[in-house]
Amino acid sequence: MTALARPTHGRVIGGVCAALARRFGTSATTMRVIFLLSCLLPGPQFLLYIALWILLPSEAKARTAW
């Protein structure tokens, strides 16, 4: 597993799904479909996405931190 950081390439909106896909070894498209399907269920999916967008560092910032 890799570190959880939003990639600089391959983002669509904030890079959260791409970061989660890289972390869990799936494709970004699969992770985006899972997120869209989860939006059909009640819950705070959009709030979680926004929170991860704010909390996860960008890949460029994560490299300079190490």
Contact map, one row per residue, 1 for C-alpha under 8 A:
111000000000000000000111100000000000000000000000000000000000000000
111100000000000000000110000000000000000000000000000000000000000000
111110000000000000000010000000000000000000000000000000000000000000
011111000000000000110010000000000000000000000000000000010000000000
001111100000000000100000000000000000000000000000000000011110010000
000111110000011101100000000000000000000000000000000000011110000000
000011111110001001100000000000000000000000000000000000000111000000
000001111110001000000000000000000000000000000000000000000111000000
000000111110000000000000000000000000000000000000000000000000000000
000000111111001001000000000000000000000000000000000000000000000000
000000111111111101000000000000000000000000000000000000000000000000
000000000111111000000000000000000000000000000000000000000000000000
000000000011111000000000000000000000000000000000000000000000000000
000001000011111100000000000000000000000000000000000010000000000000
000001110111111111100000000000000000000000000000000010000000000000
000001000010011111110000000000000000000000000000100110010000000000
000000000000001111111000000100110010000000000000000000000000000000
000001100110001111111100001100100000000000000000000000000000000000
000111100000001111111110000000000000000000000000000000000000000000
000100000000000111111111000100100000000000000000000000000000000000
000000000000000011111111111101100000000000000000000000000000000000
110000000000000001111111111100000000000000000000000000000000000000
111100000000000000111111110000000000000000000000000000000000000000
100000000000000000011111110000000000000000000000000000000000000000
100000000000000000001111111000000000000000000000000000000000000000
000000000000000000001111111101100000000000000000000000000000000000
000000000000000001001100111111100000000000000000000000000000000000
000000000000000011011100011111110000000000000000000000000000000000
000000000000000000000000001111111000000000000000000000000000000000
000000000000000000001000011111111100000000000000000000000000000000
000000000000000011011000011111111110000000000000000000000000000000
000000000000000010000000000111111111000000000000000000000000000000
000000000000000000000000000011111111100000000000000000000000000000
000000000000000000000000000001111111110000000000000000000000000000
000000000000000010000000000000111111111000001000000000000000000000
000000000000000000000000000000011111111100000000000000000000000000
000000000000000000000000000000001111111110000000000000000000000000
000000000000000000000000000000000111111110001000000000000000000000
000000000000000000000000000000000011111111101100000000000000000000
000000000000000000000000000000000001111111000000000000000000000000
000000000000000000000000000000000000111111100000000000000000000000
000000000000000000000000000000000000001111110000000000000000000000
000000000000000000000000000000000000001011111000000000000000000000
000000000000000000000000000000000000000001111111000000000000000000
000000000000000000000000000000000010011000111111100000000000000000
000000000000000000000000000000000000001000011111110000000000000000
000000000000000000000000000000000000000000011111111000000000000000
000000000000000000000000000000000000000000011111111100000000000000
000000000000000100000000000000000000000000001111111110000000000000
000000000000000000000000000000000000000000000111111111000000000000
000000000000000000000000000000000000000000000011111111100000000000
000000000000000100000000000000000000000000000001111111110000000000
000000000000011100000000000000000000000000000000111111110000000000
000000000000000000000000000000000000000000000000011111111000000000
000000000000000000000000000000000000000000000000001111111000000000
000111000000000100000000000000000000000000000000000111111100000000
000011000000000000000000000000000000000000000000000001111110110000
000011110000000000000000000000000000000000000000000000011111110000
000011110000000000000000000000000000000000000000000000001111111000
000000110000000000000000000000000000000000000000000000000111111100
000000000000000000000000000000000000000000000000000000001111111110
000010000000000000000000000000000000000000000000000000001111111111
000000000000000000000000000000000000000000000000000000000011111111
000000000000000000000000000000000000000000000000000000000001111111
000000000000000000000000000000000000000000000000000000000000111111
000000000000000000000000000000000000000000000000000000000000011111
